[in-house]
């Protein structure tokens, strides 16, 4: 049994009144162990050295703007690389 402190993703969603656009199977029960988020700008361009995959990944305006500039095929490649890691949310 893991004795580290965690917060369930469901609690974060409720606390910040977030809208779930897509929730995978049992997403509410995902345990968040790291108390910071990451904006994966460098990862979207393929740089994964020092990537903290246990953090919640937040797509901000800059990341969204970058993704909008890509073709659908290029976006798919970006997300395939990012989601290769077991990120919590």
N, CA, C and O atoms as a DFTB+ gen file, in Angstrom:
356 C
 N C O
     1  1       0.843      -1.189       0.000
     2  2       0.000       0.000       0.000
     3  2       0.882       1.243       0.000
     4  3       1.839       1.331       0.768
     5  1       0.559       2.189      -0.853
     6  2       1.322       3.426      -0.969
     7  2       0.971       4.352       0.183
     8  3      -0.196       4.699       0.367
     9  1       1.972       4.759       0.963
    10  2       1.728       5.593       2.143
    11  2       2.004       7.076       1.890
    12  3       1.940       7.881       2.819
    13  1       2.308       7.443       0.646
    14  2       2.530       8.855       0.331
    15  2       1.205       9.607       0.364
    16  3       0.135       9.029       0.176
    17  1       1.306      10.916       0.609
    18  2       0.118      11.769       0.604
    19  2      -0.361      11.945      -0.829
    20  3       0.446      12.100      -1.746
    21  1      -1.667      11.920      -1.017
    22  2      -2.240      12.134      -2.343
    23  2      -3.603      12.790      -2.220
    24  3      -4.210      12.814      -1.150
    25  1      -4.066      13.319      -3.341
    26  2      -5.410      13.870      -3.459
    27  2      -6.029      13.214      -4.684
    28  3      -5.385      13.087      -5.725
    29  1      -7.268      12.803      -4.554
    30  2      -7.943      12.212      -5.717
    31  2      -8.299      13.314      -6.723
    32  3      -8.649      14.431      -6.343
    33  1      -8.203      12.981      -7.986
    34  2      -8.505      13.933      -9.044
    35  2      -9.918      14.490      -8.891
    36  3     -10.151      15.662      -9.187
    37  1     -10.848      13.683      -8.442
    38  2     -12.226      14.127      -8.243
    39  2     -12.285      15.335      -7.303
    40  3     -13.070      16.257      -7.528
    41  1     -11.471      15.334      -6.267
    42  2     -11.440      16.438      -5.290
    43  2     -10.947      17.732      -5.947
    44  3     -11.482      18.808      -5.680
    45  1      -9.937      17.627      -6.796
    46  2      -9.413      18.805      -7.496
    47  2     -10.468      19.362      -8.449
    48  3     -10.664      20.574      -8.533
    49  1     -11.141      18.468      -9.162
    50  2     -12.201      18.887     -10.088
    51  2     -13.290      19.650      -9.340
    52  3     -13.748      20.698      -9.795
    53  1     -13.697      19.123      -8.199
    54  2     -14.738      19.778      -7.400
    55  2     -14.250      21.099      -6.822
    56  3     -14.956      22.105      -6.895
    57  1     -13.058      21.107      -6.253
    58  2     -12.518      22.289      -5.587
    59  2     -12.403      23.483      -6.532
    60  3     -12.648      24.621      -6.130
    61  1     -12.030      23.227      -7.786
    62  2     -11.818      24.313      -8.736
    63  2     -12.945      24.437      -9.763
    64  3     -12.823      25.169     -10.745
    65  1     -14.032      23.721      -9.528
    66  2     -15.200      23.754     -10.425
    67  2     -14.790      23.558     -11.890
    68  3     -15.205      24.308     -12.773
    69  1     -13.975      22.540     -12.119
    70  2     -13.494      22.258     -13.466
    71  2     -14.536      21.492     -14.266
    72  3     -15.329      20.729     -13.714
    73  1     -14.520      21.708     -15.555
    74  2     -15.398      20.964     -16.455
    75  2     -14.598      19.798     -17.042
    76  3     -13.519      19.996     -17.600
    77  1     -15.124      18.612     -16.914
    78  2     -14.471      17.431     -17.479
    79  2     -14.922      17.298     -18.925
    80  3     -16.091      17.032     -19.206
    81  1     -13.975      17.487     -19.839
    82  2     -14.277      17.365     -21.257
    83  2     -14.217      15.904     -21.664
    84  3     -15.057      15.429     -22.427
    85  1     -13.224      15.195     -21.154
    86  2     -13.113      13.761     -21.381
    87  2     -12.587      13.130     -20.113
    88  3     -11.534      13.521     -19.609
    89  1     -13.296      12.180     -19.607
    90  2     -12.839      11.460     -18.427
    91  2     -12.699       9.992     -18.754
    92  3     -13.677       9.319     -19.078
    93  1     -11.485       9.503     -18.668
    94  2     -11.251       8.087     -18.915
    95  2     -11.877       7.235     -17.824
    96  3     -12.479       7.747     -16.881
    97  1     -11.726       5.959     -17.966
    98  2     -12.312       5.017     -17.009
    99  2     -11.767       5.283     -15.607
   100  3     -10.555       5.318     -15.395
   101  1     -12.676       5.467     -14.659
   102  2     -12.351       5.698     -13.244
   103  2     -11.446       6.911     -13.030
   104  3     -10.632       6.918     -12.106
   105  1     -11.578       7.931     -13.871
   106  2     -10.701       9.097     -13.746
   107  2     -10.845       9.774     -12.387
   108  3      -9.889      10.381     -11.903
   109  1     -12.000       9.686     -11.771
   110  2     -12.214      10.345     -10.478
   111  2     -11.283       9.790      -9.405
   112  3     -10.924      10.493      -8.460
   113  1     -10.899       8.540      -9.555
   114  2     -10.089       7.877      -8.533
   115  2      -8.588       8.024      -8.743
   116  3      -7.804       7.510      -7.945
   117  1      -8.174       8.714      -9.799
   118  2      -6.738       8.898     -10.037
   119  2      -6.136       9.645      -8.853
   120  3      -6.685      10.646      -8.393
   121  1      -5.025       9.156      -8.373
   122  2      -4.344       9.773      -7.236
   123  2      -3.283      10.746      -7.744
   124  3      -2.446      10.397      -8.577
   125  1      -3.336      11.954      -7.232
   126  2      -2.364      12.980      -7.574
   127  2      -1.382      13.075      -6.408
   128  3      -1.770      13.425      -5.294
   129  1      -0.111      12.764      -6.666
   130  2       0.919      12.756      -5.627
   131  2       1.797      14.001      -5.646
   132  3       2.419      14.326      -4.634
   133  1       1.861      14.697      -6.765
   134  2       2.738      15.857      -6.902
   135  2       1.885      17.116      -6.824
   136  3       0.859      17.222      -7.495
   137  1       2.313      18.065      -6.004
   138  2       1.490      19.246      -5.741
   139  2       1.763      20.420      -6.670
   140  3       1.547      21.571      -6.289
   141  1       2.233      20.149      -7.874
   142  2       2.431      21.222      -8.848
   143  2       2.000      20.736     -10.226
   144  3       1.892      19.536     -10.476
   145  1       1.760      21.692     -11.107
   146  2       1.354      21.362     -12.470
   147  2       2.492      21.695     -13.422
   148  3       3.454      22.366     -13.048
   149  1       2.375      21.226     -14.639
   150  2       3.387      21.476     -15.652
   151  2       2.702      21.931     -16.928
   152  3       1.633      21.432     -17.277
   153  1       3.312      22.870     -17.617
   154  2       2.839      23.288     -18.936
   155  2       3.793      22.646     -19.936
   156  3       4.967      23.013     -19.983
   157  1       3.318      21.704     -20.727
   158  2       4.209      20.872     -21.541
   159  2       4.627      21.488     -22.875
   160  3       4.586      20.812     -23.903
   161  1       5.024      22.746     -22.873
   162  2       5.434      23.398     -24.110
   163  2       6.591      22.696     -24.788
   164  3       6.517      22.387     -25.977
   165  1       7.662      22.437     -24.049
   166  2       8.811      21.759     -24.645
   167  2       8.481      20.330     -25.067
   168  3       9.010      19.838     -26.064
   169  1       7.624      19.676     -24.327
   170  2       7.264      18.308     -24.686
   171  2       6.478      18.280     -25.994
   172  3       6.596      17.325     -26.763
   173  1       5.687      19.302     -26.255
   174  2       4.919      19.332     -27.503
   175  2       5.819      19.441     -28.733
   176  3       5.409      19.093     -29.840
   177  1       7.047      19.924     -28.536
   178  2       7.986      19.978     -29.652
   179  2       8.972      18.812     -29.611
   180  3       9.917      18.766     -30.399
   181  1       8.749      17.865     -28.688
   182  2       9.520      16.634     -28.683
   183  2      10.633      16.523     -27.673
   184  3      11.367      15.535     -27.697
   185  1      10.800      17.489     -26.781
   186  2      11.871      17.442     -25.777
   187  2      11.321      16.886     -24.464
   188  3      10.498      17.523     -23.806
   189  1      11.783      15.690     -24.092
   190  2      11.257      15.028     -22.900
   191  2      12.303      14.787     -21.815
   192  3      12.013      14.129     -20.816
   193  1      13.518      15.312     -21.998
   194  2      14.507      15.197     -20.924
   195  2      13.987      15.972     -19.719
   196  3      13.494      17.091     -19.862
   197  1      14.093      15.388     -18.554
   198  2      13.679      16.026     -17.292
   199  2      12.167      16.237     -17.210
   200  3      11.715      17.079     -16.435
   201  1      11.382      15.505     -17.980
   202  2       9.921      15.636     -17.971
   203  2       9.353      15.030     -16.702
   204  3       9.620      13.869     -16.389
   205  1       8.577      15.802     -15.977
   206  2       7.936      15.340     -14.735
   207  2       6.555      14.784     -15.069
   208  3       5.560      15.504     -14.981
   209  1       6.487      13.538     -15.444
   210  2       5.235      12.952     -15.923
   211  2       4.191      12.733     -14.830
   212  3       3.032      12.458     -15.140
   213  1       4.573      12.849     -13.564
   214  2       3.599      12.656     -12.484
   215  2       2.826      13.926     -12.154
   216  3       1.936      13.911     -11.304
   217  1       3.161      15.017     -12.819
   218  2       2.436      16.272     -12.601
   219  2       1.206      16.338     -13.514
   220  3       1.171      15.717     -14.576
   221  1       0.212      17.093     -13.082
   222  2      -0.917      17.402     -13.953
   223  2      -0.385      18.276     -15.078
   224  3       0.357      19.225     -14.821
   225  1      -0.745      17.978     -16.308
   226  2      -0.282      18.741     -17.472
   227  2      -1.370      19.724     -17.882
   228  3      -2.517      19.338     -18.106
   229  1      -1.001      20.990     -17.977
   230  2      -1.947      22.053     -18.274
   231  2      -1.611      22.675     -19.624
   232  3      -0.508      23.185     -19.817
   233  1      -2.552      22.635     -20.548
   234  2      -2.384      23.276     -21.843
   235  2      -2.866      24.723     -21.698
   236  3      -4.066      24.981     -21.596
   237  1      -1.918      25.657     -21.692
   238  2      -2.239      27.072     -21.565
   239  2      -2.407      27.716     -22.933
   240  3      -2.408      27.036     -23.959
   241  1      -2.550      29.037     -22.930
   242  2      -2.750      29.773     -24.185
   243  2      -1.598      29.587     -25.160
   244  3      -1.830      29.426     -26.358
   245  1      -0.359      29.606     -24.673
   246  2       0.784      29.450     -25.577
   247  2       0.815      28.058     -26.191
   248  3       1.054      27.909     -27.389
   249  1       0.573      27.039     -25.371
   250  2       0.568      25.675     -25.899
   251  2      -0.585      25.490     -26.891
   252  3      -0.423      24.873     -27.943
   253  1      -1.726      26.023     -26.541
   254  2      -2.893      25.927     -27.416
   255  2      -2.630      26.640     -28.745
   256  3      -2.962      26.122     -29.811
   257  1      -2.036      27.821     -28.671
   258  2      -1.702      28.561     -29.887
   259  2      -0.736      27.798     -30.769
   260  3      -0.885      27.774     -31.991
   261  1       0.251      27.177     -30.152
   262  2       1.198      26.364     -30.916
   263  2       0.482      25.205     -31.599
   264  3       0.695      24.947     -32.784
   265  1      -0.357      24.518     -30.860
   266  2      -1.083      23.368     -31.422
   267  2      -2.004      23.775     -32.561
   268  3      -2.187      23.022     -33.517
   269  1      -2.581      24.962     -32.460
   270  2      -3.463      25.464     -33.524
   271  2      -2.713      25.684     -34.833
   272  3      -3.305      25.601     -35.909
   273  1      -1.422      25.964     -34.747
   274  2      -0.597      26.205     -35.935
   275  2      -0.239      24.912     -36.673
   276  3       0.168      24.955     -37.834
   277  1      -0.386      23.782     -36.014
   278  2       0.015      22.498     -36.587
   279  2      -1.094      21.892     -37.441
   280  3      -2.267      22.236     -37.301
   281  1      -0.700      20.996     -38.314
   282  2      -1.687      20.219     -39.058
   283  2      -2.281      19.175     -38.113
   284  3      -1.677      18.875     -37.084
   285  1      -3.435      18.621     -38.432
   286  2      -3.995      17.565     -37.578
   287  2      -3.023      16.394     -37.380
   288  3      -2.964      15.818     -36.293
   289  1      -2.277      16.047     -38.405
   290  2      -1.312      14.950     -38.290
   291  2      -0.189      15.298     -37.316
   292  3       0.228      14.459     -36.517
   293  1       0.298      16.534     -37.384
   294  2       1.361      16.969     -36.469
   295  2       0.853      17.013     -35.029
   296  3       1.578      16.641     -34.105
   297  1      -0.387      17.465     -34.832
   298  2      -0.978      17.475     -33.483
   299  2      -1.078      16.063     -32.938
   300  3      -0.772      15.823     -31.770
   301  1      -1.504      15.131     -33.774
   302  2      -1.601      13.740     -33.334
   303  2      -0.253      13.212     -32.862
   304  3      -0.174      12.515     -31.851
   305  1       0.804      13.544     -33.594
   306  2       2.141      13.108     -33.192
   307  2       2.516      13.700     -31.836
   308  3       3.044      12.997     -30.974
   309  1       2.243      14.993     -31.646
   310  2       2.533      15.651     -30.360
   311  2       1.828      14.939     -29.216
   312  3       2.440      14.628     -28.194
   313  1       0.541      14.686     -29.395
   314  2      -0.225      14.060     -28.315
   315  2       0.140      12.600     -28.118
   316  3       0.114      12.115     -26.988
   317  1       0.476      11.892     -29.173
   318  2       0.932      10.508     -29.021
   319  2       2.202      10.453     -28.179
   320  3       2.345       9.586     -27.317
   321  1       3.123      11.382     -28.431
   322  2       4.361      11.428     -27.646
   323  2       4.068      11.778     -26.192
   324  3       4.617      11.157     -25.282
   325  1       3.210      12.764     -25.970
   326  2       2.888      13.190     -24.613
   327  2       2.156      12.092     -23.847
   328  3       2.476      11.809     -22.693
   329  1       1.175      11.481     -24.497
   330  2       0.374      10.473     -23.814
   331  2       1.040       9.107     -23.754
   332  3       0.474       8.154     -23.217
   333  1       2.239       9.018     -24.304
   334  2       3.047       7.800     -24.121
   335  2       3.395       7.641     -22.643
   336  3       3.573       6.529     -22.146
   337  1       3.487       8.780     -21.954
   338  2       3.767       8.782     -20.517
   339  2       2.464       8.621     -19.750
   340  3       1.394       8.992     -20.231
   341  1       2.570       8.071     -18.567
   342  2       1.400       7.838     -17.728
   343  2       1.132       9.080     -16.884
   344  3       1.337       9.069     -15.670
   345  1       0.672      10.157     -17.533
   346  2       0.384      11.390     -16.815
   347  2      -0.971      11.259     -16.120
   348  3      -1.874      10.613     -16.651
   349  1      -1.125      11.866     -14.935
   350  2      -2.361      11.692     -14.185
   351  2      -3.553      12.449     -14.757
   352  3      -4.686      11.977     -14.657
   353  1      -3.321      13.600     -15.349
   354  2      -4.430      14.401     -15.904
   355  2      -3.851      15.502     -16.771
   356  3      -4.599      16.297     -17.340
